[in-house]
């Protein structure tokens, strides 16, 4: 697997649409990530591995099946500045804006991270 190599210098990672992944546990190899795009990953239902990224500033996770409760836990990440999940309904977005008042919610509709393409 491509992510078995530790890369401590990588700051941004876009794995949106990577249908082969069923877990984000490989993120432990990328502890310095500041930006992460996990959009369009239908098998990802938790942010537990994302919460271990203590330097993460920006999370893009549109069109995922992650429950709203998982987003609330992002408040424990002191580094997080923005979360963009355009799969959430307006009531959920309003709830997150209140609960995570220090975090920008859905302010960046387009990922700023170039997507890495590879064939496995």
Secondary structure as UniProt FT lines:
FT   HELIX           2..4
FT   TURN            8..9
FT   STRAND          12..14
FT   TURN            16..17
FT   TURN            19..20
FT   HELIX           25..29
FT   TURN            31..32
FT   STRAND          35..37
FT   TURN            39..40
FT   TURN            42..43
FT   TURN            48..49
FT   HELIX           50..52
FT   TURN            54..55
FT   STRAND          58..60
FT   TURN            62..63
FT   HELIX           68..72
FT   HELIX           73..76
FT   TURN            78..79
FT   STRAND          82..84
FT   TURN            86..87
FT   HELIX           90..99
FT   TURN            100..102
FT   STRAND          104..105
//
